[in-house]
Amino acid sequence: MRVVGVKELKNHLSEYIRIAGQGERVLVTNRDRVVAELVAPEAGRSLEVPDAVLADLVREGILTPALIRATEPPSTAPDVPITQLLVDLARDRGDR
């Protein structure tokens, strides 16, 4: 375990990030008080940022994963032709 002050951390951030990434815990202090810890990612944590963020949102209950995995991407074809949408829009605006 290493202990480093905020100023030293700021001046040598890349070095301390590398140390933490190798598994050593780095305690960050401000006026001799521990204010943060740098640690390596948890085991099983995705190394890709979007995957890790999504996994955290699911873990916190903010996001619910799909129950069925789609085999094909969703269709991009419109459900209603644009001409019909314009007719409906004009009719709805006429009701006002």
C-alpha positions in Angstrom: 0.0 0.0 0.0 1.2 3.5 -0.9 0.3 6.8 0.6 0.5 9.9 -1.5 -0.6 13.5 -1.0 -2.9 15.3 -3.4 -0.2 17.6 -4.7 2.2 14.6 -5.4 -0.6 12.6 -7.0 -1.5 15.5 -9.3 2.2 15.9 -10.3 2.7 12.1 -11.0 -0.9 10.9 -11.7 0.1 8.5 -14.5 2.6 6.7 -12.3 0.1 6.2 -9.5 -2.6 5.1 -11.9 -0.2 2.5 -13.2 0.6 1.3 -9.7 -3.0 1.0 -8.8 -3.7 -0.8 -12.0 -1.1 -3.4 -11.1 -3.0 -4.2 -7.9 -1.4 -2.0 -5.3 -3.7 0.2 -3.2 -2.8 3.9 -3.2 -4.2 6.0 -0.4 -4.6 9.7 -1.2 -4.2 12.2 1.6 -5.0 15.8 2.1 -3.3 17.4 5.1 -2.6 13.9 6.6 -6.2 12.8 6.3 -7.1 10.0 3.9 -9.6 11.4 1.3 -9.6 8.7 -1.4 -8.2 5.4 -2.6 -7.0 4.3 -5.9 -7.5 0.6 -6.5 -7.5 -1.8 -9.5 -10.9 -2.6 -11.0 -12.9 -5.4 -9.2 -12.6 -8.9 -10.5 -15.1 -9.5 -13.3 -15.3 -5.8 -14.1 -15.5 -5.1 -17.8 -12.5 -3.3 -19.2 -14.7 -1.4 -21.7 -16.2 1.8 -20.2 -19.7 1.5 -21.7 -20.1 -2.1 -20.5 -18.9 -1.2 -17.0 -21.3 1.7 -16.8 -24.2 -0.4 -18.0 -23.3 -3.2 -15.5 -23.3 -0.6 -12.7 -26.7 0.7 -13.7 -28.2 -2.8 -13.7 -26.6 -3.6 -10.3 -28.1 -0.4 -8.8 -31.5 -1.2 -10.2 -31.7 1.8 -12.5 -31.6 -0.2 -15.7 -33.3 -3.6 -16.4 -31.7 -5.8 -19.0 -33.7 -7.2 -21.8 -35.3 -10.5 -21.0 -35.0 -11.9 -24.6 -31.9 -11.4 -26.7 -32.8 -10.3 -30.2 -31.3 -12.3 -33.0 -31.7 -9.5 -35.5 -31.5 -5.7 -35.1 -34.9 -3.9 -35.0 -36.4 -2.9 -38.3 -35.7 0.7 -39.4 -38.6 0.8 -41.8 -41.3 3.2 -40.7 -44.6 1.8 -39.5 -46.6 4.5 -41.2 -45.8 6.3 -44.5 -44.9 9.9 -44.1 -47.8 11.0 -46.2 -50.2 9.4 -43.6 -48.3 11.1 -40.8 -48.7 14.5 -42.4 -52.4 13.9 -43.0 -52.9 12.9 -39.3 -50.8 15.9 -38.2 -52.9 18.3 -40.3 -56.1 16.8 -38.9 -54.9 17.0 -35.3 -54.0 20.7 -35.8 -57.3 21.4 -37.4 -59.1 20.3 -34.2 -57.6 23.2 -32.3 
